[in-house]
Amino acid sequence: MKLSEDGFDARRLRPRGTSGWRWRCLAALAALFAAFGVMLSMAGAATLLGRPPALGPLNDSIGAAIVLLLFGLFLLWGGINVWRRCRRRMRRSHGDELSLSPGLLKKRG
């Protein structure tokens, strides 16, 4: 970036934002919870469909399989919701930043 002779620096116009590593870590953790929820749901559904228990004695009964299925679906739902909130929070523009017209952000061509 070219500095003018009078000492003007355009980088001072845009304040440094806070780093989003906390939101990224939380989003990654939420994605892991969602993946774990999918696996638990599949294990519970497999037992309910008459396949051999995937988790050994943990889900050898119908009641335990239903609990696993519901807990897995809850983890999946919660993980997706937290992941979406983190992504929205990371992408949200702050009021103290420079704002550009949406038309200027479009690619020409």
C-alpha positions as CSV (number, residue, x, y, z in Angstrom):
1,M,0.0,0.0,0.0
2,K,1.4,3.4,-1.0
3,L,1.8,5.9,1.8
4,S,1.3,9.5,0.8
5,E,3.8,12.2,1.6
6,D,1.7,13.8,4.3
7,G,1.7,10.6,6.5
8,F,-1.8,9.4,5.8
9,D,-2.2,5.7,6.3
10,A,-5.4,4.1,5.0
11,R,-5.0,1.1,7.3
12,R,-5.9,3.4,10.3
13,L,-9.4,3.8,8.9
14,R,-10.3,0.2,9.6
15,P,-9.8,-0.8,13.3
16,R,-8.4,-4.2,14.0
17,G,-11.2,-6.6,14.8
18,T,-11.1,-9.2,17.5
19,S,-9.9,-12.6,16.4
20,G,-12.6,-15.2,15.9
21,W,-10.7,-18.2,17.1
22,R,-13.2,-18.7,20.0
23,W,-16.1,-18.9,17.6
24,R,-14.1,-21.2,15.2
25,C,-13.3,-23.6,18.1
26,L,-16.9,-23.6,19.3
27,A,-18.1,-24.2,15.7
28,A,-15.7,-27.2,15.4
29,L,-16.9,-28.6,18.7
30,A,-20.5,-28.2,17.6
31,A,-19.7,-30.0,14.3
32,L,-18.2,-32.9,16.3
33,F,-21.3,-33.1,18.5
34,A,-23.5,-33.2,15.4
35,A,-21.3,-36.0,13.9
36,F,-21.5,-37.9,17.2
37,G,-25.3,-37.5,17.2
38,V,-25.5,-38.9,13.7
39,M,-23.5,-42.0,14.8
40,L,-25.6,-42.5,17.9
41,S,-28.8,-42.2,15.9
42,M,-27.6,-44.7,13.4
43,A,-26.7,-47.2,16.1
44,G,-30.1,-46.8,17.8
45,A,-31.9,-47.1,14.5
46,A,-29.9,-50.2,13.5
47,T,-30.9,-51.9,16.7
48,L,-34.6,-51.0,16.2
49,L,-34.4,-52.4,12.6
50,G,-33.3,-55.8,13.9
51,R,-29.6,-55.6,13.2
52,P,-27.1,-56.7,15.8
53,P,-26.4,-54.1,18.5
54,A,-23.6,-51.8,17.3
55,L,-22.5,-50.8,20.8
56,G,-22.6,-54.2,22.4
57,P,-24.6,-54.4,25.7
58,L,-25.2,-50.6,25.7
59,N,-28.2,-50.9,23.3
60,D,-29.3,-54.5,23.4
61,S,-32.9,-53.7,24.4
62,I,-35.6,-51.8,22.5
63,G,-35.8,-49.2,25.3
64,A,-32.0,-48.5,25.2
65,A,-32.1,-48.3,21.4
66,I,-34.9,-45.7,21.5
67,V,-33.0,-43.7,24.1
68,L,-29.9,-43.8,21.9
69,L,-31.8,-42.7,18.9
70,L,-33.5,-39.8,20.7
71,F,-30.2,-38.7,22.3
72,G,-28.4,-38.9,19.0
73,L,-31.1,-36.8,17.3
74,F,-30.9,-34.3,20.1
75,L,-27.1,-34.0,19.8
76,L,-27.5,-33.6,16.0
77,W,-30.1,-30.9,16.4
78,G,-28.1,-29.0,19.1
79,G,-24.8,-29.3,17.2
80,I,-26.3,-27.9,14.0
81,N,-28.0,-25.0,15.9
82,V,-24.8,-24.1,17.7
83,W,-22.7,-24.4,14.5
84,R,-25.1,-22.1,12.6
85,R,-25.1,-19.5,15.4
86,C,-21.3,-19.5,15.5
87,R,-21.1,-19.2,11.7
88,R,-23.6,-16.3,11.8
89,R,-21.6,-14.6,14.6
90,M,-18.3,-14.9,12.7
91,R,-19.8,-13.4,9.5
92,R,-21.7,-10.6,11.2
93,S,-20.4,-7.2,10.4
94,H,-19.7,-4.9,13.2
95,G,-20.9,-1.3,13.3
96,D,-17.4,0.2,13.8
97,E,-16.0,-1.2,10.5
98,L,-15.9,0.6,7.2
99,S,-19.0,-0.2,5.2
100,L,-19.0,-0.6,1.5
101,S,-22.0,-0.5,-0.8
102,P,-23.2,-4.0,-1.7
103,G,-23.0,-3.0,-5.4
104,L,-19.2,-2.4,-5.0
105,L,-18.7,-5.9,-3.7
106,K,-20.2,-7.6,-6.8
107,K,-17.8,-9.0,-9.3
108,R,-17.9,-7.5,-12.7
109,G,-17.6,-9.6,-15.8
